[in-house]
Amino acid sequence: MSKSFRRSVLLLLSVILVFVVAACGNGKDEPTASDSATTAATTTATTAAPADNATVAPTDAPKADPVKYTLNIHYSTDDEKDPADWAIAEVKKQFPNVSFDVSPQLNDNGESLKARIATGDLPDIFLISPSHLDAAIQTGSILDLTAAWNASGAQSRMQQNAIDTQLKYKDGKIWAIQGAGAGINPLYYNKKVFADNGVKVPTNYPEFLAAVKAFNAKGIVTIPIFAKEAWPIGAFFDMFAMRANPKGMMALNDGDIKASDPAMADAINKMAEIIKAGVFQKGATSADYDTARSIFHTGKAAMLVNGEWDIADMVKDGMNMADVDFLDVYPTTDAGKEDTNKEYKPGGAELGGVAVSSKVKDPEFAQKVAIAFAEKLAQSGYVKAGRIDSTFSLDGLTSELPMQEMTKKLKENHPQYKVLSTVAHSLPNKKFATGFGELLQKLVAGQSAADFIKAVDALQESSK
C-alpha cells in the first residue's frame, strides 16, 4: 500500500469521526412546544402550594390497581340510595381506586342473607343483623375486624355509648361496624286524619280501641304495619308489655316474667283485642316495609310504628310535617294508669352493621375500605336526611335538611327515655328470639291471646 493511499484513508476516517462526534454531541432532541408546556405544568403542580384540604401525591407514586367490591346494603328507595351514594362518594375520596357493585338488601326478615351465609355465597361487604352473627362466625363466613379497627383510628370518632354497647360481640371481638345508634320506636300520628274524621287522639287503651273502631267504620287504616318482618310487631308488643314490665319482651327473653303472669297476660290480651278490632291493615303479615309505610306517608293512615329515621323520609315523601307528631305516652294502659312506666320505650341499640366476607380478595385492604364505608354510612343519614342517630361523631358535617320539630323533640327528650329492651331479632337468646318473632307474626295473623300466651310460656321453657 502506497503512502499516498494510506493518507487518503486516514483523511476519510478523520472526516467520518468528526461527523460521528458531532452527532453524538447533539444527541438530545430539541424540546417541542408541547414538551415545554408539559414540563412547565409538571413543575408547577409539583412546586405550587396545595389548596386547602388538598393532598398532593408524589408524581412518581405508582397508581393503585382498580378494585371493585360487591356491596349489599339497604338500597331500594331514594331514601336509602341518597345516603348510601353519599357514603360511597366519600369513600372514593379516600380510596380513588375503589368502586362498588351495589345490590339492595331484601326486606325479608333476613331470610335471603341467612341462605347466603349457609351456602357461603356472600357479597364482599354487606350489612349483617345481630341474628345472623352467630351463624356467620361459626361458619367462618366473615372476617374478624378487631385488628383492622384498632389500627384505623376510627374509634376516636365513634360515640362512646356505641363503643360500650354496639361494637364488641360476646366473644370480645369486632365482627361488624354498626352505624345506627340507640333510638326509640315512636308511635307517629297524623293530626289531620284524626281531626278530619272527628277521632280523639288516644291517651289510654280504651281511647285507642275506640279510635281503631272509629277509623275502621270509615274505611281508614289505623296502623299500617310491615309484619313480614318481626321487629315492627315486636316494637308494637313492647308498647303494651313495657307497661307491665319495663324490660318488655327482654323480660320474657331473660326469664324474669312469664307471658302467663297476670300483668303480662293483661298486656297481651289488650294487644290481641286491638289486633282483632282491626288496628292493622289486611294482609299485614305479607306487607313489606315500603308498602306499609307509604300508606301513612300518603295520608291514608292515622298512625305508624317505625324508627326515628322515618322523620326524614316523611319530609322527602312530601308529607305536611305540621300535621305529623308522635305520642309522648303510648296509649296502652287502662284509664288512670297512663303514667305507669311511661318513660320506658321500645327500641334499642343493636350490634351488627357492616361486615366483610372471608372470601374477599386482599382482606387487609378490604377491611380498611369497609371500616371507612361504615363510618360514612353512619354519617350519611345526618348529611342527607337530618337524622341524629349516628354511632359516629357528626362534628364538621352539615345536614342538607333543616332539623324537623319532631327531631328537636326527640333530641330534647332522649335523656329521659329508658330503653331496656331491644328489637325482636336482637334478643340475646337466639332460640327464643327466632321462635318469638314467629309467634308475633301468628298473633298479627289472628292467633288468640290464650294460644299466644301458652306458646310463649312453652318457648321460654324450651329455650333455657
C-alpha positions in Angstrom: 0.0 0.0 0.0 1.4 3.4 -1.0 1.9 6.3 1.4 -0.5 8.5 -0.6 -3.2 5.9 -0.4 -2.8 5.5 3.4 -3.0 9.3 3.8 -6.3 9.3 1.8 -7.8 6.6 4.0 -6.7 8.4 7.2 -8.2 11.6 5.9 -11.5 9.9 5.1 -11.7 8.3 8.6 -11.0 11.6 10.2 -13.9 13.2 8.4 -16.2 10.4 9.4 -15.1 10.7 13.0 -15.9 14.4 13.1 -19.4 13.7 11.9 -19.9 11.0 14.5 -18.7 13.1 17.3 -20.9 16.0 16.2 -23.9 13.7 16.0 -23.2 12.3 19.5 -22.8 15.7 20.9 -26.2 16.8 19.6 -28.0 13.6 20.5 -30.6 15.2 22.9 -33.7 16.1 20.9 -34.8 19.7 20.9 -37.9 20.2 23.1 -41.2 20.7 21.3 -43.8 23.3 22.4 -45.9 20.6 23.9 -42.9 19.1 25.8 -42.2 22.5 27.2 -45.8 23.0 28.3 -45.8 19.6 29.9 -42.6 20.3 31.8 -43.9 23.6 33.0 -47.2 22.1 34.1 -45.4 19.3 35.9 -43.1 21.7 37.7 -46.0 23.9 38.7 -48.1 21.0 40.0 -45.1 19.7 42.0 -43.9 23.0 43.5 -47.1 25.1 43.9 -48.5 25.3 47.4 -51.5 22.9 47.7 -55.0 24.3 48.1 -56.9 23.9 51.4 -57.9 20.3 52.1 -56.0 19.2 49.0 -53.4 16.4 49.1 -50.6 16.5 46.6 -49.4 13.0 45.7 -45.8 12.4 44.7 -45.5 12.4 40.9 -43.6 9.1 40.9 -46.1 7.3 43.2 -47.4 4.1 41.5 -51.2 4.1 40.8 -53.1 1.5 42.7 -54.9 -1.1 40.6 -58.7 -0.6 40.4 -60.7 -2.7 42.9 -64.4 -3.4 42.7 -66.3 -4.8 45.7 -69.8 -6.2 45.7 -71.8 -4.3 48.3 -75.1 -5.4 49.7 -76.9 -2.7 51.7 -80.3 -1.1 52.0 -80.6 0.4 48.5 -84.2 0.0 47.3 -85.6 3.5 47.5 -84.3 7.1 47.1 -84.5 7.4 50.9 -81.9 4.6 51.1 -79.9 5.4 47.9 -79.2 9.0 48.5 -77.3 8.5 51.9 -75.6 5.4 50.5 -74.4 7.2 47.4 -73.0 10.0 49.5 -71.1 7.5 51.7 -69.7 5.7 48.6 -68.6 9.1 47.1 -66.8 9.9 50.4 -65.1 6.5 50.5 -63.8 7.1 46.9 -62.1 10.3 48.0 -60.1 8.2 50.5 -59.7 5.3 48.1 -59.8 6.6 44.5 -59.1 3.1 43.0 -62.2 1.6 44.7 -65.6 1.1 43.2 -68.7 -0.8 44.3 -71.2 -3.0 42.6 -74.3 -2.3 44.8 -77.2 -4.6 45.3 -80.2 -3.9 47.5 -80.7 -6.0 50.6 -84.1 -7.5 50.6 -86.6 -6.6 53.4 -87.5 -10.3 54.0 -86.6 -10.6 57.7 -83.1 -11.6 56.8 -84.1 -14.9 55.1 -82.1 -14.2 51.9 -78.9 -13.4 53.9 -79.4 -16.4 56.1 -79.4 -18.6 53.0 -76.3 -16.9 51.6 -74.4 -17.5 54.8 -75.4 -21.1 54.7 -74.1 -21.5 51.1 -71.1 -19.3 51.5 -72.2 -17.0 48.7 -71.8 -13.7 50.3 -71.0 -10.2 48.9 -67.6 -8.7 49.7 -69.0 -6.1 52.0 -72.5 -6.2 53.4 -74.9 -5.3 56.2 -75.5 -8.1 58.8 -78.1 -8.2 61.6 -77.3 -9.5 65.1 -79.4 -12.6 64.5 -77.1 -13.7 61.7 -73.8 -13.1 63.5 -73.6 -16.5 65.3 -74.0 -18.4 62.0 -71.6 -16.2 60.1 -68.9 -16.5 62.8 -69.3 -20.3 63.2 -69.1 -20.9 59.5 -66.1 -18.7 59.1 -68.0 -16.6 56.6 -66.9 -13.1 57.9 -63.6 -11.6 58.9 -62.7 -10.6 62.4 -62.3 -6.8 62.1 -60.7 -6.2 65.6 -57.2 -5.6 64.5 -58.2 -3.5 61.5 -60.5 -1.4 63.7 -57.8 -0.9 66.3 -55.3 0.3 63.6 -57.8 2.5 61.8 -58.2 5.4 64.3 -62.0 5.3 63.7 -62.6 4.6 67.4 -61.6 8.2 68.2 -64.6 9.3 66.1 -67.2 6.8 67.4 -69.7 7.8 70.1 -68.7 6.3 73.5 -72.1 4.8 74.0 -71.8 2.9 70.7 -68.3 1.7 71.7 -69.7 0.4 75.0 -72.8 -1.3 73.7 -72.7 -1.9 69.9 -69.1 -2.7 68.9 -67.8 -5.9 70.5 -69.6 -9.2 70.2 -70.0 -11.6 73.2 -66.6 -13.1 72.3 -64.9 -9.7 72.7 -64.2 -9.4 69.0 -65.4 -7.0 66.4 -67.2 -8.7 63.5 -69.2 -5.7 62.2 -69.4 -1.9 62.5 -72.8 -0.5 63.4 -73.9 2.8 62.0 -77.2 3.3 63.7 -77.1 4.3 67.3 -79.6 3.8 70.1 -83.1 5.0 69.3 -86.7 4.5 70.1 -89.7 3.4 68.0 -92.1 6.3 68.1 -95.9 5.9 67.5 -96.4 8.6 64.9 -99.8 10.0 64.2 -101.4 12.3 61.6 -103.2 15.1 63.4 -105.2 16.0 60.3 -106.5 12.4 59.8 -107.7 12.4 63.4 -109.2 15.9 63.1 -110.9 15.4 59.7 -112.6 12.2 61.0 -113.6 13.5 64.4 -111.5 11.0 66.2 -109.8 11.8 69.5 -106.0 11.3 69.7 -105.8 8.4 72.3 -104.1 8.7 75.7 -105.0 5.3 77.1 -106.1 1.9 75.9 -109.9 2.4 75.9 -109.4 5.5 73.8 -107.0 3.7 71.5 -109.5 0.9 70.9 -112.3 3.4 70.3 -110.1 5.2 67.7 -109.5 1.9 65.9 -113.2 1.1 65.7 -114.0 4.6 64.5 -111.4 4.6 61.7 -112.5 1.1 60.6 -116.0 2.4 60.3 -114.8 5.0 57.9 -112.5 2.6 55.9 -109.3 4.1 57.2 -106.3 2.1 58.3 -105.2 2.9 61.8 -101.7 1.5 61.7 -100.2 0.0 58.5 -97.5 -2.4 59.7 -94.9 -4.4 57.8 -95.4 -7.6 59.6 -93.5 -9.5 57.0 -90.7 -8.6 59.4 -90.8 -9.4 63.1 -89.2 -6.2 64.5 -92.1 -3.7 64.0 -94.5 -6.2 65.7 -92.0 -6.5 68.5 -92.0 -2.7 68.9 -95.8 -2.7 69.0 -95.7 -5.6 71.5 -93.3 -3.6 73.8 -95.7 -0.6 73.7 -98.0 -2.8 75.7 -95.6 -5.1 77.5 -93.4 -2.4 79.0 -96.3 -1.0 80.9 -96.4 -4.4 82.7 -92.6 -4.8 82.9 -90.1 -2.1 82.0 -88.0 -4.6 80.1 -90.9 -5.7 77.8 -90.0 -8.7 75.7 -86.5 -8.7 77.1 -88.0 -9.7 80.4 -89.5 -12.8 78.6 -86.2 -13.5 76.9 -84.4 -13.3 80.3 -87.0 -15.4 82.1 -87.9 -12.5 84.5 -91.5 -13.0 83.8 -93.8 -15.4 82.0 -96.4 -14.5 79.4 -99.0 -16.1 81.7 -98.1 -13.9 84.7 -101.1 -11.6 85.4 -99.6 -8.2 84.4 -98.0 -9.5 81.2 -101.1 -11.6 80.3 -103.2 -8.4 80.6 -100.9 -6.5 78.2 -101.0 -9.4 75.7 -104.8 -9.6 75.9 -105.1 -5.9 75.2 -102.8 -6.3 72.2 -104.7 -9.3 70.9 -108.0 -7.5 71.3 -106.9 -4.4 69.4 -105.5 -6.6 66.6 -108.8 -8.4 66.3 -110.6 -5.0 66.2 -108.6 -4.2 63.1 -105.7 -1.9 64.2 -103.6 -3.2 61.2 -104.4 -3.3 57.5 -105.5 -6.5 55.8 -102.6 -8.7 54.7 -100.3 -7.2 57.3 -98.1 -10.3 57.5 -97.3 -10.2 53.8 -96.7 -6.4 53.7 -93.1 -5.2 53.3 -91.6 -2.0 54.7 -92.1 0.3 51.7 -95.7 -0.8 51.0 -96.9 -0.3 54.6 -95.0 2.9 55.2 -96.3 4.5 52.0 -99.9 4.2 53.3 -99.0 6.6 56.2 -96.8 8.8 54.1 -99.5 9.5 51.6 -102.0 10.5 54.4 -104.1 7.3 54.1 -103.5 6.0 57.6 -103.8 7.5 61.1 -100.7 6.2 62.8 -97.3 4.4 62.1 -94.9 2.4 64.2 -91.3 3.0 62.9 -87.9 4.2 63.9 -86.7 7.8 64.4 -85.2 7.8 60.9 -88.7 7.9 59.4 -89.0 11.6 60.1 -86.6 12.5 57.3 -88.3 10.1 55.0 -91.7 11.7 55.7 -90.1 15.1 54.6 -88.7 13.6 51.4 -92.0 11.9 50.6 -93.8 15.3 50.8 -95.8 15.0 53.9 -97.0 18.2 55.5 -94.9 18.0 58.6 -97.2 20.4 60.5 -99.7 17.5 60.5 -97.4 14.9 62.0 -96.2 14.2 65.5 -95.5 11.3 67.8 -97.3 10.4 71.0 -95.4 11.2 74.2 -97.1 8.3 76.0 -98.2 5.1 74.3 -101.9 4.7 74.8 -101.8 1.1 76.0 -102.8 1.3 79.7 -106.2 1.4 81.5 -107.6 4.9 82.1 -106.0 6.4 85.2 -102.8 4.4 84.8 -101.3 6.4 81.9 -98.1 7.3 83.9 -97.2 3.7 84.6 -93.7 3.0 83.2 -94.3 5.8 80.7 -90.6 6.7 80.3 -89.8 3.1 79.1 -89.7 2.9 75.3 -89.4 0.2 72.7 -86.2 0.4 70.5 -82.7 -0.3 71.4 -79.1 -0.3 70.3 -78.1 -3.2 68.0 -74.9 -5.0 67.2 -74.3 -5.9 63.6 -73.7 -3.5 60.8 -71.0 -3.5 58.0 -69.3 -6.9 57.7 -66.7 -8.3 55.3 -66.8 -11.7 53.6 -63.9 -14.0 54.5 -63.6 -14.8 50.8 -62.8 -11.2 49.8 -59.5 -10.6 47.9 -56.8 -8.8 49.8 -58.6 -8.9 53.1 -56.4 -6.4 54.8 -57.3 -3.7 52.3 -60.9 -4.7 52.1 -61.2 -4.2 55.9 -59.9 -0.7 55.6 -62.4 0.1 53.0 -65.3 -1.4 54.9 -64.5 0.5 58.1 -64.3 3.7 56.2 -67.6 2.9 54.5 -69.2 2.1 57.8 -68.3 5.5 59.3 -69.5 7.4 56.2 -72.7 5.4 56.0 -73.4 6.2 59.7 -72.9 9.9 59.0 -74.8 9.9 55.7 -78.2 9.8 57.5 -77.4 13.2 59.1 -76.0 14.8 56.0 -78.7 13.7 53.6 -81.7 13.4 55.9 -81.1 15.2 59.2 -81.0 12.0 61.3 -79.3 12.2 64.7 -78.8 8.5 65.4 -75.3 8.1 64.0 -72.8 6.0 66.0 -70.0 8.3 64.8 -69.4 11.9 65.5 -71.2 14.4 63.3 -68.7 17.2 64.0 -67.9 19.3 61.0 -70.8 18.0 59.0 -73.8 20.0 57.7 -77.2 18.5 57.1 -78.9 19.2 53.8 -82.3 19.3 55.5 -83.3 21.6 58.4 -83.9 19.8 61.7 -87.6 19.0 62.0 -89.6 19.8 65.1 -90.1 16.1 65.9 -86.3 15.6 65.7 -85.8 18.5 68.1 -88.3 17.0 70.4 -86.6 13.6 70.3 -83.2 15.2 70.9 -84.6 17.1 73.9 -86.4 14.1 75.4 -83.8 11.4 74.8 -82.1 11.9 78.2 -85.4 11.0 79.8 -86.1 7.9 77.7 -85.2 4.5 79.1 -84.7 1.6 76.7 -84.2 -1.7 78.5 -85.4 -3.9 75.6 -84.2 -4.3 72.0 -85.6 -5.2 68.6 -87.1 -8.6 68.4 -84.4 -10.2 66.2 -81.7 -8.9 68.5 -82.9 -10.6 71.7 -79.8 -12.3 73.2 -81.4 -15.8 73.5 -81.3 -16.6 69.8 -83.5 -19.6 70.1 -86.1 -17.6 71.9 -85.7 -14.6 69.5 -86.4 -16.8 66.4 -89.4 -18.5 67.9 -90.8 -15.3 69.5 -90.7 -13.5 66.1 -92.7 -16.3 64.5 -95.2 -16.2 67.3 -95.6 -12.4 67.0 -96.5 -12.9 63.3 -99.1 -15.5 64.2 -100.6 -13.1 66.7 -101.0 -10.5 64.0 -102.5 -13.1 61.7 -105.2 -13.8 64.3 -103.9 -16.2 66.9 -105.8 -15.9 70.2 -104.2 -14.3 73.2 -104.7 -17.6 75.1 -102.8 -19.6 72.5 -100.1 -17.0 72.2 -99.5 -16.9 75.9 -99.4 -20.7 76.1 -96.9 -20.8 73.2 -94.6 -18.2 74.7 -94.5 -20.0 78.0 -93.6 -23.2 76.2 -90.9 -21.4 74.2 -89.4 -20.0 77.3 -89.0 -23.5 78.7 -87.6 -25.0 75.6 -85.1 -22.1 75.1 -83.4 -22.4 78.5 
